[in-house]
């Protein structure tokens, strides 16, 4: 069999959805693969591609060997292919102990108690969105629902005025679609950063009961009780806002589309609401909205028989791990009753997704309310994927519904 390999550093390779064939081949033939740089590869540098479940899991759980910060003498690092200068200055681009200190700052906003306080309001908002669905005509489910609910939620959590949400989300969407080596193109990151600077000043002057105010006024444990600098705060905003707004929408939209494509499973889920919990995990596995992470090798080591050198860039692909038949029975079968379902969609180890509880709650509320209010769903056009190798999601999802 010839290799169906594609350029994994090129967003265009993801324009038709995730390149499953390439990864099936890698898992079987070259599970820790050296990807040569191409004309579009960030920093013009090659990188390792880790595709099997067991190895992806090992990398997630070994931050001493695989750093999220700068390592191997690099001036920059982080968790995207392109070396980021923000490495060391933002939660997901740090290693312990600094990482733990930053994480403690934001943890409180995402506890079960904090989420429970949000549930009723999100359910109310989900219903308003469903009220506005056009009846018997095609509409875009992404802009009418799956983009909106997580976006409204993250605005509430961070204390961002709802009137600013569309502007912010448009910048993120345009930044994701624009060509370039950054996940979100620099021109748009600058717009989001300028917005962040303003709202941080506002929270500094007038603290409110939201996470952003807490972060602005918090003092770091173990670091002489200092407060975060403006640059660190802006980086926090640039992490939290898109993390909250972009990923869950892909799971909600991709999840509904997949259920409609599997009518037997949709019917069973409607009939047996207790299956919603495993169904939400299967939707997370199936859609894997955040598809790869990068680490930097901290010292010479071996993985799956390959010699990795200190300073090498290494990528781990959660979507590939989630379809590995060494870890899942019939991984290409969508099965809402799958159990156990140890998917890696939210990562593992020290950096495991801070918003996983929120994402699960948003998915639960969405499907509970959609199934309660909508009698019939019909896909009204082909899937249109966002061309991005980091965030995999539907850009546009034409849908028709009939309510009771
Ligand atoms: C289906 C939805 C989501 C998926 C698939 C997802 C996926 C992930 C993954 C894989 C990581 C690990 C990153 C790493 O190891 O480098 C992560 C981290 C993170 N996620 Fe999510 N996420 C989702 C929703 C959310 C939401 C709603 C928020 C809310 C703000 C959020 C905030 C974060 C943050 C702050 C981190 C960094 C944690 C750290 O470095 O300690 N995520 N997410």
Boltz pocket constraint, residues with backbone or C-beta under 6 A from the ligand:
constraints:
  - pocket:
      binder: B
      contacts: [[A, 68], [A, 79], [A, 91], [A, 92], [A, 93], [A, 99], [A, 103], [A, 154], [A, 239], [A, 240], [A, 241], [A, 243], [A, 244], [A, 245], [A, 247], [A, 248], [A, 251], [A, 288], [A, 289], [A, 290], [A, 293], [A, 294], [A, 318], [A, 344], [A, 345], [A, 346], [A, 347], [A, 348], [A, 350], [A, 351], [A, 352], [A, 353], [A, 354], [A, 355], [A, 356], [A, 358], [A, 359]]
      max_distance: 6.0
